[in-house]
Amino acid sequence: MRKLALNDEILLKIEKPARYIGGEYNSVMKDPEKVDVRFAMCFPDVYEIGMSHLGIQILYDMFNRREDVWCERVYSPWVDLDKVMREEHIPLFALESQDPVKEFDFLGITIQYEMCYTNILQILDLSGIPLHAKDRTEDDPIVIGGGPCTYNPEPIAEFFDMFYIGEGETVYDQLLDIYKENKKNGGSRWDYLAKAAEVEGIYVPAFYDVTYKEDGTIDSFVPNHPNAKEKIKKQLVMDMSEAVYPENPVVPFIRATQDRVVLEIQRGCIRGCRFCQAGMLYRPTREKDVEVLKQYAYKMLKSTGHEEISLSSLSSSDYSQLKELVNFLIDEFKGKGINISLPSLRIDAFSLDVMERVQDIKKSSVTFAPEAGSQRMRNVINKGLTEEDILGGAGQAFDGGWNKVKLYFMLGLPTETEEDMKEIAVLADKIARRYYEIPKDQRNGKCQITASSSFFIPKPFTPFQWAPMYENTEYIARAAIVKHAFQDQLNRKSLKYNWHDAEVTVLEGILARGDRKVGKLIEEVYRLGAIYDSWSDQFDNDKWMQAFENTGIDIGFYNLRERYEDEVFPWDFIDIGVTKKFLRKEWDKAMKGEVTPNCRMQCSGCGAARWGGGVCVEGKN
């Protein structure tokens, strides 16, 4: 029987002890003496969030299919246990074996959002692993980062031995084999990093030097090791139908954020929204065969006992076999008490028909993401959605019996005017008016239109990576303009408006586009006690402002200036397929309010065709 890392006394006095005991259904147990490589796979947030992440489930399954590797899971201890572990000097441990993370060969950390950066330092600190890669010895695990934030790894570069740029299913086997070989030959940690740097998609920060100009921008970014490549090419799975996928995902003991079977139907997006990083990073769009998905649905529902199945995609409506898949799932499972969840659908006649069939008696709200209130702004961001589309979809939903609509917008977008901001309220009111056009005796009570706005953050590898941001007071002022515009609308009693936290937006902007100098800011704010910055009840902006003061990092340099056209960005050494030339062309088109057709309508020559697959070759000989 396993010995738990935490004794009963501790487990009884912390919140949700099931987060830390492991032993869940479908978790993998192995004999540590019979494996060559032990890999601790970490999501640097609380258990319920980490257990909802599909990427870790895929890699956990893939690694554990190898007899010579044991992959275990690690999550950030919540603040109550964090305090106890520091006071009692309890090292951070993996769930399956309950062994200390420091005893593993690898610590892999998936980095999904910028505000988890202080939690990465928490993980290293509680594990007893030196924060800086340069201070680690042969007794420490190799710390490797992956996930979307690694497309600009520079703010956290000094805390990682290496980064895996791209999708994890491609070169991890090669990395693990090289590690085994190096260990067998008595090679050092440094020897392994040198060999790993030769693998496509692997970035070892220690093998690169950065110099800066007088104005603080990057002058040069060059390899200092013969094995280091000038450009790191992202790794991509081109055959989604053959790619590894978990048939027996781990079932959490407590309710996770996404407590359901997840079917990944495709990767990438054809739409080309100019603010959207994922839409550029995961090009070209690649679909999974519908017959393969049907088989996974059967196997995963059977192996987990879940009562809900969800389709995962950046834009499910663009999956070419959606109708067949959805009708199959409804016909096959609806009568067996299985709910079907369909996120990221465009609201059209088919979607509403499907929602009608899958939702239980009580209709929940329908969701639109116009992103901008005016047509001018929607053209600037290349949203590909007209007011007619929005009102038509809402009208179909109302005619089908729905009376609640959620709307998502962004404020602070490039070229935004006060008129554009006010149009958010106008559009919400037009949707309400469409509802009240229905004869009173046919309505389903009052309608409720809830509009939410986040603040725009320019991300690397998007056409808006050159864009300036604003100070948090300006974001609040913009939200106030929208709020007042809502109060002026005819149907204001049916409208509700809320907005995102502006202080967090400012920080995300710096962490998203920062360079290596930002690392000292992250380390300093962690030293001041910041963790769980993505949780509003834990976030403390005062600590961050103190850290800026202590380190001399200038918010304005990173956020308030428009980048010049040929500026060297901290992420320019990464090749995602989509070219910088194309992104700049899209920036110029945005400034003119010109629209670029989606990938199925017309190839825009972004550069992703070089991968030789997916939507780029669909229907072509």
C-alpha positions as CSV (number, residue, x, y, z in Angstrom):
1,M,0.0,0.0,0.0
2,R,1.2,3.5,-0.9
3,K,2.4,5.8,1.9
4,L,0.8,9.2,1.5
5,A,3.1,12.2,1.6
6,L,0.7,14.0,3.9
7,N,-0.4,12.6,7.2
8,D,-4.0,12.4,8.4
9,E,-3.6,15.4,10.6
10,I,-2.7,17.6,7.7
11,L,-5.3,16.1,5.3
12,L,-8.0,16.8,7.8
13,K,-7.2,20.5,8.2
14,I,-6.8,21.5,4.6
15,E,-9.5,22.2,2.0
16,K,-10.3,19.3,-0.4
17,P,-7.7,16.7,0.6
18,A,-8.6,14.6,-2.4
19,R,-6.5,17.0,-4.5
20,Y,-3.4,15.4,-3.1
21,I,-3.9,11.7,-2.5
22,G,-3.8,10.3,-6.0
23,G,-5.2,6.8,-6.7
24,E,-7.9,8.0,-9.0
25,Y,-9.6,5.7,-11.5
26,N,-7.4,5.1,-14.6
27,S,-4.3,6.7,-13.0
28,V,-1.2,4.7,-13.8
29,M,0.9,2.9,-11.2
30,K,4.3,1.4,-12.1
31,D,7.3,-0.1,-10.2
32,P,9.9,2.7,-10.1
33,E,12.6,0.1,-10.1
34,K,11.5,-1.2,-13.5
35,V,11.5,2.1,-15.4
36,D,14.4,4.1,-16.8
37,V,12.8,7.5,-16.8
38,R,10.5,9.2,-14.3
39,F,8.6,12.2,-15.6
40,A,6.6,14.5,-13.3
41,M,4.0,16.3,-15.5
42,C,2.9,19.5,-13.9
43,F,0.0,22.0,-14.4
44,P,0.9,25.0,-12.3
45,D,-2.6,25.6,-10.9
46,V,-5.0,23.9,-8.5
47,Y,-6.0,20.3,-9.1
48,E,-9.5,21.0,-10.5
49,I,-8.1,23.3,-13.2
50,G,-5.2,21.0,-14.1
51,M,-7.3,17.9,-14.3
52,S,-9.5,19.6,-16.9
53,H,-6.5,20.1,-19.3
54,L,-6.6,17.8,-22.3
55,G,-2.9,18.3,-23.2
56,I,-1.7,16.7,-20.0
57,Q,-4.1,13.8,-20.4
58,I,-2.7,13.2,-23.9
59,L,0.9,13.3,-22.8
60,Y,0.3,11.3,-19.6
61,D,-1.3,8.5,-21.8
62,M,1.5,8.7,-24.4
63,F,4.3,8.5,-21.9
64,N,2.8,5.7,-19.9
65,R,2.4,3.5,-22.9
66,R,6.2,3.2,-22.8
67,E,7.3,0.5,-20.4
68,D,10.5,2.3,-19.7
69,V,8.8,5.6,-18.6
70,W,6.5,6.4,-15.7
71,C,4.7,9.7,-16.0
72,E,3.0,11.1,-12.9
73,R,1.0,14.3,-12.2
74,V,1.8,17.3,-10.1
75,Y,-0.4,20.4,-9.4
76,S,0.1,23.5,-7.4
77,P,-0.9,23.1,-3.8
78,W,-3.6,25.5,-2.8
79,V,-2.6,28.3,-0.5
80,D,-3.6,26.4,2.7
81,L,-1.3,23.5,1.9
82,D,1.4,25.7,0.5
83,K,1.6,27.3,4.0
84,V,1.8,23.9,5.8
85,M,4.4,22.5,3.4
86,R,6.7,25.5,4.0
87,E,6.2,25.4,7.8
88,E,6.7,21.6,8.0
89,H,9.4,21.4,5.3
90,I,7.4,18.9,3.2
91,P,8.7,18.7,-0.3
92,L,6.3,18.8,-3.3
93,F,5.3,15.3,-4.4
94,A,3.8,13.6,-7.4
95,L,0.2,12.2,-7.0
96,E,0.8,8.6,-8.1
97,S,3.8,7.5,-6.1
98,Q,3.7,10.4,-3.6
99,D,7.5,10.6,-4.1
100,P,9.2,14.0,-4.0
101,V,9.4,15.8,-7.4
102,K,13.1,16.5,-6.9
103,E,13.8,12.7,-7.3
104,F,12.4,12.6,-10.8
105,D,14.4,12.8,-14.0
106,F,12.1,15.4,-15.6
107,L,9.7,18.0,-14.4
108,G,7.5,19.0,-17.3
109,I,5.4,22.2,-16.8
110,T,2.6,23.1,-19.2
111,I,2.2,26.9,-19.4
112,Q,-1.3,27.8,-20.6
113,Y,-1.6,31.4,-19.4
114,E,0.8,34.2,-18.3
115,M,-0.7,34.7,-14.8
116,C,0.5,31.3,-13.7
117,Y,4.2,32.4,-13.8
118,T,4.5,32.9,-10.1
119,N,3.0,29.4,-9.5
120,I,5.8,28.0,-11.7
121,L,8.3,29.4,-9.1
122,Q,6.1,28.0,-6.3
123,I,6.4,24.5,-7.9
124,L,10.2,24.8,-8.2
125,D,10.6,26.3,-4.7
126,L,8.4,23.7,-2.9
127,S,10.2,20.9,-4.8
128,G,13.6,22.1,-3.6
129,I,14.8,22.8,-7.2
130,P,16.9,25.9,-7.6
131,L,14.8,28.6,-9.4
132,H,17.5,29.4,-11.9
133,A,18.5,26.7,-14.4
134,K,22.2,27.8,-14.1
135,D,22.2,26.8,-10.4
136,R,20.9,23.2,-10.9
137,T,23.1,20.2,-10.4
138,E,23.1,16.6,-11.5
139,D,20.7,15.9,-8.6
140,D,18.0,18.1,-10.0
141,P,15.4,17.1,-12.6
142,I,15.5,18.6,-16.1
143,V,12.9,21.3,-16.1
144,I,11.1,21.5,-19.4
145,G,8.3,23.9,-20.4
146,G,5.6,23.4,-23.0
147,G,2.2,24.9,-24.0
148,P,1.1,28.2,-25.7
149,C,3.0,30.6,-23.5
150,T,6.3,29.0,-24.7
151,Y,5.9,30.8,-28.0
152,N,7.4,33.7,-26.1
153,P,9.4,31.9,-23.4
154,E,11.8,34.8,-22.7
155,P,10.2,36.2,-19.5
156,I,10.6,32.8,-17.8
157,A,13.7,31.6,-19.8
158,E,16.1,31.6,-16.8
159,F,13.8,29.3,-14.8
160,F,13.8,26.5,-17.4
161,D,16.5,24.1,-18.7
162,M,14.6,23.8,-22.0
163,F,11.3,24.5,-23.8
164,Y,9.4,22.2,-26.2
165,I,8.0,24.5,-28.9
166,G,4.9,22.9,-30.4
167,E,2.6,20.0,-30.0
168,G,3.8,17.3,-27.6
169,E,3.1,14.2,-29.6
170,T,6.0,14.6,-32.1
171,V,9.6,14.6,-30.6
172,Y,9.1,13.6,-26.9
173,D,10.0,10.0,-27.6
174,Q,13.2,11.1,-29.2
175,L,14.0,13.4,-26.2
176,L,13.4,10.5,-23.7
177,D,15.5,8.1,-25.8
178,I,18.4,10.6,-25.9
179,Y,18.1,11.0,-22.1
180,K,18.3,7.2,-21.5
181,E,21.3,7.0,-23.9
182,N,23.1,9.9,-22.2
183,K,22.5,8.4,-18.7
184,K,23.7,5.0,-19.8
185,N,27.0,6.5,-21.1
186,G,27.5,8.5,-17.9
187,G,26.9,11.8,-19.6
188,S,26.2,15.0,-17.6
189,R,23.2,17.2,-17.4
190,W,25.0,19.7,-19.8
191,D,25.8,16.8,-22.2
192,Y,22.1,16.0,-22.3
193,L,21.1,19.6,-23.0
194,A,23.6,19.8,-25.8
195,K,22.1,16.7,-27.4
196,A,18.5,17.8,-26.9
197,A,19.3,21.2,-28.6
198,E,19.8,19.3,-31.8
199,V,16.2,18.0,-31.8
200,E,13.7,20.0,-33.8
201,G,11.5,22.2,-31.6
202,I,13.8,22.2,-28.6
203,Y,15.0,25.5,-27.2
204,V,17.7,25.6,-24.5
205,P,17.8,29.2,-23.3
206,A,21.4,28.9,-21.8
207,F,22.6,28.3,-25.4
208,Y,21.6,31.8,-26.6
209,D,22.8,35.3,-25.8
210,V,20.8,38.5,-26.0
211,T,22.1,42.0,-26.4
212,Y,20.1,45.2,-26.2
213,K,20.2,48.6,-27.9
214,E,20.3,51.9,-26.0
215,D,16.5,52.3,-26.2
216,G,16.0,48.9,-24.5
217,T,14.9,46.9,-27.5
218,I,16.7,43.8,-28.6
219,D,19.8,44.3,-30.8
220,S,20.8,40.6,-31.3
221,F,19.7,37.2,-30.2
222,V,22.3,34.6,-31.2
223,P,23.3,31.0,-30.4
224,N,26.4,30.6,-28.2
225,H,26.6,26.8,-28.6
226,P,27.3,24.8,-31.8
227,N,24.2,22.6,-31.4
228,A,21.8,25.5,-30.9
229,K,19.7,26.4,-34.0
230,E,19.2,30.0,-35.1
231,K,15.5,29.2,-35.6
232,I,13.4,26.8,-33.5
233,K,10.7,25.2,-35.7
234,K,7.4,24.5,-34.0
235,Q,6.4,20.8,-33.9
236,L,3.0,19.8,-35.4
237,V,1.0,16.7,-35.6
238,M,-0.2,16.5,-39.3
239,D,-2.3,13.3,-39.1
240,M,-4.8,13.9,-36.3
241,S,-6.6,10.7,-36.9
242,E,-3.5,8.6,-36.2
243,A,-2.2,10.8,-33.3
244,V,-2.1,9.2,-29.8
245,Y,-5.2,10.0,-27.8
246,P,-6.3,8.8,-24.3
247,E,-8.9,6.1,-24.3
248,N,-8.8,5.8,-20.5
249,P,-8.4,9.3,-19.1
250,V,-7.9,9.7,-15.4
251,V,-11.2,10.3,-13.6
252,P,-10.9,12.9,-10.8
253,F,-12.1,12.2,-7.2
254,I,-13.6,15.7,-7.0
255,R,-15.5,17.7,-9.5
256,A,-13.1,19.3,-12.0
257,T,-13.8,22.4,-14.0
258,Q,-14.3,20.2,-17.1
259,D,-15.8,17.0,-15.7
260,R,-16.6,15.2,-18.9
261,V,-15.2,13.2,-21.8
262,V,-13.5,15.5,-24.3
263,L,-13.4,14.7,-28.0
264,E,-10.8,16.8,-29.8
265,I,-12.3,17.1,-33.3
266,Q,-9.7,19.3,-34.9
267,R,-6.7,21.6,-34.3
268,G,-6.4,25.1,-35.6
269,C,-8.9,27.6,-37.0
270,I,-9.6,28.8,-40.5
271,R,-10.9,32.2,-39.4
272,G,-7.8,34.5,-39.0
273,C,-9.0,36.9,-36.3
274,R,-6.2,39.3,-35.9
275,F,-6.2,39.4,-32.1
276,C,-6.2,35.6,-31.7
277,Q,-2.9,33.9,-31.0
278,A,-4.2,30.3,-31.1
279,G,-5.6,30.9,-34.6
280,M,-2.1,31.6,-35.9
281,L,0.0,29.2,-33.7
282,Y,-2.1,26.1,-34.6
283,R,-2.2,26.7,-38.4
284,P,-2.9,24.8,-40.6
285,T,-6.3,23.6,-39.4
286,R,-6.2,19.7,-39.2
287,E,-9.3,17.6,-38.8
288,K,-9.8,14.2,-37.1
289,D,-11.7,11.6,-39.0
290,V,-15.3,11.3,-37.9
291,E,-15.2,7.4,-37.7
292,V,-12.2,7.7,-35.4
293,L,-14.1,10.1,-33.2
294,K,-17.1,7.8,-33.0
295,Q,-14.8,5.0,-31.7
296,Y,-13.2,7.3,-29.1
297,A,-16.6,8.4,-27.9
298,Y,-17.6,4.8,-27.1
299,K,-14.3,3.8,-25.5
300,M,-13.9,7.0,-23.3
301,L,-17.5,6.9,-22.0
302,K,-17.1,3.3,-21.1
303,S,-13.7,3.7,-19.4
304,T,-14.7,6.8,-17.3
305,G,-18.3,6.6,-16.4
306,H,-18.7,10.3,-17.3
307,E,-22.2,11.4,-18.2
308,E,-21.3,14.2,-20.6
309,I,-19.3,14.4,-23.8
310,S,-17.8,17.6,-25.1
311,L,-16.4,18.5,-28.6
312,S,-13.1,20.4,-28.3
313,S,-12.0,22.8,-31.0
314,L,-11.3,26.5,-31.5
315,S,-14.3,26.7,-33.9
316,S,-16.4,23.6,-33.9
317,S,-18.8,24.9,-36.6
318,D,-15.9,24.8,-39.1
319,Y,-15.4,21.0,-38.6
320,S,-16.5,19.6,-42.0
321,Q,-18.1,16.5,-40.6
322,L,-19.8,18.2,-37.6
323,K,-23.4,17.4,-38.7
324,E,-22.6,13.6,-39.0
325,L,-20.7,13.5,-35.7
326,V,-23.3,15.5,-33.7
327,N,-26.3,13.5,-35.1
328,F,-24.4,10.2,-34.3
329,L,-23.7,11.3,-30.7
330,I,-27.3,12.4,-30.1
331,D,-28.8,9.3,-31.6
332,E,-26.4,6.9,-30.0
333,F,-26.1,8.4,-26.4
334,K,-28.9,10.8,-25.7
335,G,-31.3,8.0,-24.6
336,K,-28.6,6.6,-22.3
337,G,-28.4,9.6,-20.0
338,I,-25.4,11.2,-21.7
339,N,-25.4,14.9,-22.2
340,I,-23.7,16.4,-25.3
341,S,-21.8,19.7,-24.9
342,L,-21.1,21.8,-27.9
343,P,-18.8,24.8,-27.1
344,S,-17.5,27.3,-29.7
345,L,-20.4,26.9,-32.1
346,R,-21.5,29.7,-34.4
347,I,-25.2,30.3,-33.9
348,D,-27.0,29.3,-37.0
349,A,-30.0,27.1,-37.9
350,F,-28.1,23.9,-37.6
351,S,-26.5,24.8,-34.2
352,L,-29.9,25.8,-32.8
353,D,-31.5,22.6,-34.0
354,V,-28.7,20.7,-32.3
355,M,-29.0,22.7,-29.1
356,E,-32.7,22.1,-29.1
357,R,-32.0,18.3,-29.3
358,V,-29.3,18.1,-26.7
359,Q,-30.4,20.5,-24.0
360,D,-32.8,19.3,-21.4
361,I,-36.2,20.9,-20.9
362,K,-34.8,24.2,-19.5
363,K,-33.0,26.1,-22.1
364,S,-29.8,27.8,-21.1
365,S,-28.4,30.9,-22.8
366,V,-26.9,31.1,-26.3
367,T,-23.5,32.7,-26.7
368,F,-22.2,35.0,-29.4
369,A,-18.7,36.5,-29.5
370,P,-18.9,39.6,-31.8
371,E,-15.8,40.9,-30.0
372,A,-16.6,44.5,-31.3
373,G,-19.9,46.5,-31.3
374,S,-19.4,48.2,-34.7
375,Q,-19.0,46.7,-38.1
376,R,-15.9,48.9,-38.6
377,M,-14.2,47.3,-35.6
378,R,-15.2,43.8,-36.6
379,N,-13.6,44.4,-40.0
380,V,-10.4,45.8,-38.3
381,I,-10.1,42.6,-36.2
382,N,-11.2,40.4,-39.2
383,K,-14.0,38.8,-37.2
384,G,-15.9,37.7,-40.3
385,L,-19.3,38.4,-38.6
386,T,-21.8,40.9,-39.7
387,E,-24.6,42.6,-37.7
388,E,-27.0,40.7,-40.0
389,D,-25.4,37.4,-38.9
390,I,-25.7,38.3,-35.2
391,L,-29.3,39.5,-35.3
392,G,-30.3,36.6,-37.6
393,G,-28.8,34.0,-35.2
394,A,-30.3,35.7,-32.2
395,G,-33.7,35.8,-33.9
396,Q,-33.5,32.1,-34.7
397,A,-32.7,31.4,-31.1
398,F,-35.6,33.5,-29.8
399,D,-38.0,31.9,-32.3
400,G,-36.7,28.5,-30.9
401,G,-37.7,29.5,-27.3
402,W,-34.4,30.9,-25.9
403,N,-34.6,34.2,-24.1
404,K,-31.1,34.6,-22.7
405,V,-28.1,35.7,-24.8
406,K,-24.5,36.2,-23.7
407,L,-22.3,38.5,-25.7
408,Y,-18.5,38.7,-25.5
409,F,-16.6,41.9,-26.5
410,M,-13.1,43.4,-26.3
411,L,-12.2,46.9,-25.4
412,G,-9.0,48.7,-26.2
413,L,-8.6,47.2,-29.7
414,P,-6.3,49.1,-32.2
415,T,-8.0,52.1,-33.8
416,E,-11.0,51.9,-31.4
417,T,-13.0,55.1,-31.1
418,E,-15.6,56.2,-28.5
419,E,-18.3,55.6,-31.2
420,D,-17.1,51.9,-31.5
421,M,-17.3,51.5,-27.7
422,K,-20.9,52.8,-27.6
423,E,-21.9,50.5,-30.4
424,I,-21.5,47.6,-28.0
425,A,-24.5,48.8,-26.1
426,V,-26.4,49.6,-29.3
427,L,-25.9,46.1,-30.6
428,A,-27.1,44.5,-27.3
429,D,-30.2,46.7,-27.5
430,K,-30.8,45.7,-31.2
431,I,-30.8,42.0,-30.0
432,A,-33.3,42.8,-27.3
433,R,-35.5,44.6,-29.8
434,R,-35.4,41.6,-32.0
435,Y,-36.8,39.6,-29.1
436,Y,-39.6,42.0,-28.4
437,E,-40.7,41.9,-32.1
438,I,-42.1,38.4,-31.2
439,P,-45.8,38.7,-30.4
440,K,-46.2,38.9,-26.6
441,D,-48.3,35.7,-26.3
442,Q,-45.4,33.8,-28.1
443,R,-42.6,35.1,-25.9
444,N,-40.9,33.1,-23.1
445,G,-41.1,35.9,-20.5
446,K,-38.6,38.8,-20.5
447,C,-35.3,38.5,-22.3
448,Q,-31.9,38.9,-20.6
449,I,-28.9,40.1,-22.7
450,T,-25.6,39.9,-20.8
451,A,-22.7,41.6,-22.4
452,S,-19.1,41.1,-21.0
453,S,-16.0,42.9,-22.2
454,S,-12.4,41.9,-21.6
455,F,-9.5,44.2,-22.4
456,F,-7.5,43.5,-25.5
457,I,-3.9,42.2,-25.0
458,P,-1.5,42.1,-28.0
459,K,0.0,38.6,-28.2
460,P,3.1,37.3,-30.0
461,F,2.6,35.9,-33.5
462,T,-0.6,37.8,-34.2
463,P,-1.0,40.8,-36.6
464,F,-1.6,42.9,-33.5
465,Q,1.8,42.1,-31.9
466,W,2.9,45.6,-32.8
467,A,0.0,47.3,-31.1
468,P,0.2,49.6,-28.0
469,M,-1.8,49.0,-24.8
470,Y,-3.1,51.5,-22.3
471,E,-2.8,52.2,-18.6
472,N,-5.4,50.5,-16.4
473,T,-7.2,53.9,-15.7
474,E,-7.8,54.2,-19.4
475,Y,-9.3,50.7,-19.6
476,I,-11.7,51.5,-16.8
477,A,-12.6,54.8,-18.5
478,R,-13.5,52.9,-21.6
479,A,-15.6,50.4,-19.7
480,A,-17.4,53.4,-18.1
481,I,-18.2,54.8,-21.5
482,V,-19.8,51.4,-22.5
483,K,-21.7,51.2,-19.1
484,H,-23.2,54.7,-19.6
485,A,-24.2,53.8,-23.2
486,F,-26.1,50.8,-21.8
487,Q,-28.1,53.1,-19.5
488,D,-29.2,55.1,-22.6
489,Q,-30.7,52.2,-24.4
490,L,-34.5,51.6,-24.8
491,N,-34.4,48.1,-23.4
492,R,-31.9,48.8,-20.6
493,K,-33.9,46.7,-18.1
494,S,-33.2,43.7,-20.2
495,L,-29.5,44.5,-20.6
496,K,-26.6,43.7,-18.2
497,Y,-23.0,44.7,-18.6
498,N,-19.8,43.6,-16.8
499,W,-16.1,43.9,-17.6
500,H,-12.7,42.2,-16.8
501,D,-10.1,43.3,-14.3
502,A,-7.9,46.1,-15.9
503,E,-5.0,45.6,-13.4
504,V,-4.5,42.0,-14.5
505,T,-4.7,43.0,-18.2
506,V,-1.7,45.4,-17.8
507,L,0.4,42.6,-16.2
508,E,-0.6,40.0,-18.9
509,G,0.5,42.5,-21.5
510,I,4.0,42.7,-20.0
511,L,4.3,39.0,-19.5
512,A,3.0,38.1,-23.0
513,R,5.4,40.4,-24.9
514,G,8.3,40.7,-22.4
515,D,11.9,39.8,-22.8
516,R,14.4,38.1,-20.5
517,K,14.7,41.2,-18.3
518,V,11.1,40.6,-17.1
519,G,12.3,37.4,-15.3
520,K,13.6,39.4,-12.4
521,L,10.1,41.1,-12.0
522,I,8.5,37.6,-11.8
523,E,11.0,36.4,-9.3
524,E,10.7,39.6,-7.2
525,V,6.9,39.5,-7.0
526,Y,7.1,35.8,-6.0
527,R,9.5,36.7,-3.3
528,L,7.0,39.3,-2.1
529,G,4.4,36.5,-1.7
530,A,2.5,36.5,-5.0
531,I,1.0,33.1,-6.1
532,Y,-2.3,32.2,-7.8
533,D,-2.4,35.5,-9.7
534,S,-5.1,34.2,-12.1
535,W,-7.5,33.9,-9.1
536,S,-9.2,37.2,-8.4
537,D,-9.4,36.5,-4.6
538,Q,-5.7,35.8,-4.4
539,F,-4.4,38.4,-6.8
540,D,-2.6,41.4,-5.1
541,N,-1.8,44.2,-7.5
542,D,0.1,46.1,-4.8
543,K,2.7,43.3,-4.7
544,W,3.2,43.6,-8.4
545,M,3.5,47.4,-8.2
546,Q,6.1,47.0,-5.5
547,A,8.0,44.5,-7.6
548,F,8.1,47.0,-10.5
549,E,9.5,49.6,-8.2
550,N,12.1,47.2,-6.7
551,T,13.3,46.0,-10.1
552,G,13.1,49.2,-12.1
553,I,11.1,47.5,-14.8
554,D,9.2,50.1,-16.8
555,I,5.5,49.3,-17.6
556,G,5.4,51.9,-20.3
557,F,8.3,50.4,-22.3
558,Y,6.5,47.1,-22.7
559,N,2.9,48.2,-22.9
560,L,2.4,51.8,-24.0
561,R,4.5,52.2,-27.2
562,E,3.7,50.9,-30.7
563,R,6.5,48.5,-31.8
564,Y,8.3,49.7,-34.8
565,E,8.0,47.7,-38.0
566,D,11.4,46.0,-38.1
567,E,11.8,45.7,-34.3
568,V,13.4,42.4,-33.2
569,F,10.9,40.7,-31.0
570,P,11.9,38.4,-28.1
571,W,10.1,35.5,-29.9
572,D,11.5,36.1,-33.4
573,F,13.8,33.1,-33.2
574,I,10.7,30.8,-33.2
575,D,9.3,29.7,-36.6
576,I,5.6,28.9,-36.4
577,G,5.2,28.6,-40.2
578,V,3.1,31.8,-40.4
579,T,5.6,34.5,-41.5
580,K,6.2,37.9,-39.9
581,K,5.8,39.4,-43.4
582,F,2.2,38.0,-43.5
583,L,1.4,39.2,-40.0
584,R,2.6,42.7,-40.9
585,K,0.5,42.7,-44.0
586,E,-2.5,41.8,-41.9
587,W,-1.6,44.7,-39.5
588,D,-1.6,47.1,-42.4
589,K,-5.0,45.7,-43.7
590,A,-6.4,46.1,-40.1
591,M,-5.4,49.8,-40.2
592,K,-7.4,50.2,-43.4
593,G,-10.3,48.1,-42.1
594,E,-9.9,45.5,-44.8
595,V,-11.1,41.9,-44.4
596,T,-9.1,38.8,-45.2
597,P,-11.2,35.7,-46.3
598,N,-11.0,32.5,-44.2
599,C,-8.7,29.7,-45.2
600,R,-11.4,27.6,-46.9
601,M,-12.6,30.6,-49.0
602,Q,-9.2,31.6,-50.2
603,C,-5.5,31.0,-49.3
604,S,-4.0,34.2,-47.9
605,G,-0.4,32.9,-48.2
606,C,0.4,33.0,-44.5
607,G,3.2,30.4,-44.8
608,A,1.5,27.5,-43.1
609,A,1.1,25.6,-46.4
610,R,4.8,24.5,-46.0
611,W,3.6,21.9,-43.5
612,G,2.0,20.1,-46.5
613,G,-1.3,19.2,-44.9
614,G,-4.6,20.1,-43.3
615,V,-6.8,22.8,-44.8
616,C,-3.9,24.0,-47.0
617,V,-4.2,20.8,-49.2
618,E,-7.9,20.0,-48.8
619,G,-9.5,19.2,-52.1
620,K,-6.2,19.8,-54.0
621,N,-4.5,17.1,-56.0
